[in-house]
Amino acid sequence: MPEVTIRKRLVCVEEIYHEGGPVAATPLRRGAILTAIRNPFAGRYVEEIAGFMEDLQPLGVDMASDLLAALGGDPALIAGYGKGAIVGQAGELEHGALWHVPGGYAMRAVLGDAKAIVPSSKKVGGPGTRLDVPITHINASYVRSHFDAMEVGIPDGPRADEIVLVLVMTTGARVHARVGGLAAGAIKGQDGLR
C-alpha cells in the first residue's frame, strides 16, 4: 500500500466554563487533532483500499498520543471521544471510512482499553470544510451526559487530493448536563454500552 504523506497537523483545545448557567469550578476541556494527508486513491476508483488502514495505524497512535498530551497527558482525565474524516473532492466517502479502525483503536489503546465504540462522522468537501465530530463516553455509549460534538476543520484543507483525519477527546460531560439517563458513575463497563 502507499506511504502516508502528511502535509500539516492542527491541534486545538477548548476550555468551556459555562453556557449561560453557573460557572464550572473545573472547565470542560475538548481537544481535537487534525492531520491533512495525501489521499493515495484520489482521482480514480480503486477496488482494494482496505490495506491502507494498516498503513494509517502508526499515525492513529501518534495522533491519539499527541492529543492526550495536549489535554494534560493523563488517560484518567479523558471521559469522551470521537473521530472523523473530511475527504477532498477528488476522493470518495469510502476513503474517509479507512480511518475507522486506525483512529478508533488507537484512541482506545492510548486511553487504556476504553470499552465504547468510537463514534464517527465523515464527509466529502473542499478547503475550509467543517465537520461535526460526535462524542460519547469512552466506556459506555449510553451515558447521555457525554453526548456531544465538536466542530473542526482546517482552513486550507482538505485539498482535492487529501484527507483530513480527526480525533477528538473530552475531559467530561457537557458543562451543564442535566437531562438524566445513565450516569457516568453507574457504568458497568461490560459491553461498551452501559
Secondary structure, 3 states (H helix, E strand, C coil): CCCCCEEEEEEEEEEECCCCCCCCCCCEEEEEEEEEEECCCCCCCCCCCCCHHHHHHHHHHHHHHHHHHHCCCCHHHCCEEEEEEEECCCCCHHHHHCCHHHHHHHHHHHCCCCCCCCCEEEEECCCCCCEEEEEEECCCCCCHHHCEEEEECECCECCCCEEEEEEEEECCCCCCCCCCCCCHHHCCCCCCCC
